[in-house]
Amino acid sequence: MLNKTIVKLAIPMAVGALALTGCGGGDSGSGDAYKIAFQGPLSGDNVQLGQNMENGIKLAIDQANAEGDLGFEVEYVPVDDQGLPDKATTAAQKAIDDEDVVAVIGPAFSGPADTAAEIYGSAGLVALSSSATRPDLTTKGYETFLRAVPNDSAQGAGMAKYLANKTKAEKVVVVDDKTDYGIGLADVAEKDLKAAGVEVVRQSVPQKTPDYSAAAKNVTKNKPDALIYAGYYQDAGPFAKKLKEAGFDGVAMSGDGTNDAQFIQLAGDASDGWLLTCPCTDATKEDATKKFAADYEKEFKQAPGTYSAESYDAAMMIIEEIKKLHEDGGVERQALVDALRAAKYKGLTKEFSFDDKGEFTNQTIYLYQVKGEGIEYQGSIDELAG
């Protein structure tokens, strides 16, 4: 049994320390311990997505500490933003205010990432997201934001490629949930579908719509060959139910925000057949991640979920760079940012490296399909769609 992850909540520091960390000051990590924080939805409607990532990070920290060759201890700090932009600043400040936090994995969602990235930059604290996919996050000059996942330009393009080339859809309804993530993903899918000669009807349905009956009827009245829903599982579930009731019989597709077993629980048999894209691989299927999947299930009594393995890789990459800096005399926040920007890390899921804007250089997107009570890995869209 692995040692349990050391969980310490960030403690507000004195005013002098706040000023130092707020400016990305000196040697972080007192004594022989460094902290890695995770900012994401650890409560609220999309908590399962946050827990998938958190568990991957905890497992990485546990295993790295258990090896016994680091020369220091790594500690974990949870920072809950509920996946909401208006909670992101307070959550980020919690990590910044703990001077022993040398890196943050996250923010997990695009809206909070856009809100928090600037203050992380001011603090000189790296924010490495394994899941925030809105394309423009790396174009705004955020000084310490890195994305360790393909963005929605790749995911939306993958959706369009599969529907146009594989299913031969001639008309597609694209529905966003009015979130930063949903709009960004839908915009790319719409653009690439039109470029492929596919007719597109664009619709928007806000998160937490009480009744999706009208939205479902708006889809079916257009008689599309396929539907793309750009949103999260909490809303995709009830929407799928109403689509089935309304008689929709086309191809239904959604993205990484829906790619979770909670979607099946919420939608029931209405989820059957749905196609789900993700910049993430299935850790239980790929040879390189099978041991990780077994270790994860042993520790958490459940299979790894969306972005579990990618978050594990992100944590291990950070720990490797911390170790190099520690051996050279100490870990400063800004020095770790610089080291990660230049890093090339061979993880379990893929090789990680970043361009000069902090964008992930590997843009492969994968396809899954709901079959019965499970979500089955299909492979990369490039290979499936040709």
Secondary structure, DSSP 8 states (H G I E B T S, - for coil): ------B-------HHHHHHHHTT-SEES-TTEEEEEEEE-SSSTTHHHHHHHHHHHHHHHHHHHHH--SSSEEEEEEEE-TT-HHHHHHHHHHHHH-TTEEEEE--SSHHHHHHHHHHHHHTT-EEEESS---GGGGSS--TTEEE-S--HHHHHHHHHHIIIIIS--SEEEEEE-SSHHHHHHHHHHHHHHHHTT-EEEEEE--TT-S--HHHHHHHHTT--SEEEEES-HHHHHHHHHHHHHTT--SEEEE-TTT-SHHHHHHHGGGGTT-EEEESS--TTTSGGGHHHHHHHHHHHSS---TTHHHHHHHHHHHHHHHHHHHHTT-EEHHHHHHHHHH--EE-SS-EE-B-TTS-BS----EEEEEETTEEEEEEEHHHHH-
